[in-house]
Amino acid sequence: MPRKKSTTDEPKKEEVEKKEVGKRVETKEFYQNKGSRKEAVARVRLYLKKGDFLVNDIKIEEYFPGPVAKKVYEEPLRVVNRLEQVSGTIKVSGGGNQGQLFAVAHGISRALIEFDESFRPILSRRKLLTRDSRVKERRKYGHAGKARKMKQSPKR
């Protein structure tokens, strides 16, 4: 039995959200994407308003302290000139501190592409869209419990 088509003239949700911003048509409240590095996964949401970045409900400066970490997570925003224009929330899990830091940078880069596709060549040139595929090598049996270390052979 075929379904009846609805006769209501409700506008689609996409049409309701559209508003013109400059030359582009703005359709979303936030832009989201995922970044990863080793075992760390970062889910990033970028908002088009000035504000702070929160990582697991903590300010990003407190979660990743130090000038070196700041340079890493600000790099995607710096190369596209959006440093003080966006804010975001980030949920990160797994891995260690460095893996999470680079996962956040990767996620911010990918979310910026969702915002504006013209950022792709700029971010791609800086290798900010490339997922660093290096992971820890698996352990092998007969290798003293390590990946490459061998058991000592008897002398006599």
C-alpha positions as CSV (number, residue, x, y, z in Angstrom):
1,M,0.0,0.0,0.0
2,P,1.6,3.3,-1.0
3,R,2.1,6.0,1.5
4,K,0.1,9.2,1.3
5,K,2.1,12.4,0.6
6,S,1.7,15.0,3.3
7,T,-0.4,18.0,2.1
8,T,1.1,20.5,4.6
9,D,3.3,23.2,3.1
10,E,5.9,23.2,5.8
11,P,9.3,24.5,4.6
12,K,12.2,22.1,4.8
13,K,14.5,22.5,7.7
14,E,17.4,23.3,5.4
15,E,15.5,26.2,3.9
16,V,14.7,27.6,7.4
17,E,18.3,27.6,8.4
18,K,19.7,29.5,5.4
19,K,20.8,33.1,5.7
20,E,23.0,35.1,3.4
21,V,26.4,36.1,4.7
22,G,28.5,38.1,2.2
23,K,28.9,36.1,-1.0
24,R,28.2,32.7,0.7
25,V,24.9,31.3,2.0
26,E,25.1,30.3,5.6
27,T,23.2,27.1,6.4
28,K,24.5,25.8,9.8
29,E,24.9,26.9,13.4
30,F,28.1,24.9,13.8
31,Y,30.4,22.8,11.7
32,Q,31.7,19.5,13.0
33,N,34.2,16.9,12.0
34,K,36.5,14.3,13.5
35,G,40.3,14.3,13.8
36,S,42.5,11.4,14.9
37,R,46.2,10.5,15.7
38,K,47.4,7.2,17.0
39,E,44.7,6.0,19.4
40,A,43.3,9.6,20.1
41,V,40.0,10.7,18.5
42,A,38.8,14.3,18.7
43,R,35.2,15.4,17.8
44,V,35.3,19.1,16.9
45,R,32.5,21.6,16.6
46,L,33.3,25.0,15.3
47,Y,30.9,27.9,16.0
48,L,31.0,31.1,14.0
49,K,31.2,33.4,16.9
50,K,34.1,34.8,19.0
51,G,34.8,32.8,22.1
52,D,36.9,30.1,23.7
53,F,37.6,26.6,22.7
54,L,36.6,24.0,25.3
55,V,38.2,20.6,25.4
56,N,36.2,18.1,27.5
57,D,34.6,21.2,29.2
58,I,38.0,22.6,30.1
59,K,39.5,25.7,28.4
60,I,42.0,24.6,25.8
61,E,44.8,26.6,27.4
62,E,44.4,24.6,30.6
63,Y,44.0,21.2,28.8
64,F,47.0,21.7,26.6
65,P,49.3,24.1,28.5
66,G,52.4,25.6,27.1
67,P,53.4,27.7,24.1
68,V,54.3,24.7,21.8
69,A,50.9,23.1,22.2
70,K,49.2,26.5,21.6
71,K,51.1,26.8,18.3
72,V,50.0,23.4,17.2
73,Y,46.2,23.8,17.9
74,E,46.1,27.4,16.6
75,E,48.0,26.6,13.3
76,P,44.9,25.6,11.3
77,L,43.1,28.8,12.3
78,R,46.1,30.9,11.7
79,V,46.7,29.8,8.1
80,V,43.1,30.6,7.1
81,N,43.0,33.9,9.1
82,R,40.2,32.8,11.5
83,L,42.1,32.9,14.7
84,E,39.8,35.3,16.7
85,Q,36.6,34.7,14.7
86,V,35.6,31.2,15.8
87,S,35.0,29.2,18.9
88,G,34.4,25.6,19.5
89,T,33.8,22.6,21.7
90,I,36.0,19.5,21.4
91,K,35.5,16.0,22.9
92,V,38.7,14.1,22.9
93,S,39.3,10.5,24.1
94,G,42.0,7.9,23.9
95,G,45.7,8.1,23.4
96,G,48.2,10.3,25.3
97,N,48.7,14.1,25.5
98,Q,50.6,14.5,22.2
99,G,48.2,12.2,20.3
100,Q,45.2,14.1,21.6
101,L,46.8,17.5,20.7
102,F,47.5,16.5,17.1
103,A,44.0,14.9,16.9
104,V,42.5,18.3,17.9
105,A,44.5,20.1,15.3
106,H,43.4,17.6,12.6
107,G,39.8,17.9,13.7
108,I,39.9,21.7,13.6
109,S,41.3,21.6,10.1
110,R,38.7,19.2,8.8
111,A,35.9,21.3,10.4
112,L,37.2,24.4,8.7
113,I,36.8,22.6,5.4
114,E,33.2,21.9,6.3
115,F,32.8,25.6,6.8
116,D,34.4,26.7,3.6
117,E,35.7,24.4,0.9
118,S,38.2,27.1,-0.4
119,F,40.4,26.5,2.7
120,R,41.3,23.0,1.4
121,P,44.3,23.9,-0.7
122,I,45.7,26.2,2.0
123,L,45.4,23.6,4.7
124,S,46.5,20.8,2.4
125,R,49.8,22.6,1.6
126,R,50.6,22.8,5.3
127,K,49.9,19.0,5.7
128,L,47.1,19.8,8.2
129,L,44.5,17.5,6.6
130,T,46.8,14.5,6.4
131,R,46.0,11.9,9.2
132,D,49.4,10.8,10.6
133,S,49.0,7.1,10.2
134,R,52.0,6.0,12.4
135,V,50.8,3.7,15.2
136,K,52.6,1.6,17.8
137,E,54.0,-1.6,16.4
138,R,52.3,-4.8,17.7
139,R,54.1,-7.2,20.0
140,K,55.5,-10.4,18.6
141,Y,55.7,-13.8,20.3
142,G,59.1,-15.0,21.1
143,H,60.5,-11.5,21.3
144,A,60.8,-11.0,25.1
145,G,57.3,-9.3,25.1
146,K,58.4,-6.4,22.9
147,A,57.9,-5.6,19.2
148,R,61.6,-6.0,18.2
149,K,63.6,-6.9,21.2
150,M,65.0,-10.4,21.0
151,K,65.7,-12.8,23.8
152,Q,69.4,-13.2,24.7
153,S,70.8,-16.3,23.1
154,P,72.9,-18.7,25.3
155,K,76.7,-18.4,24.9
156,R,77.6,-22.0,25.5
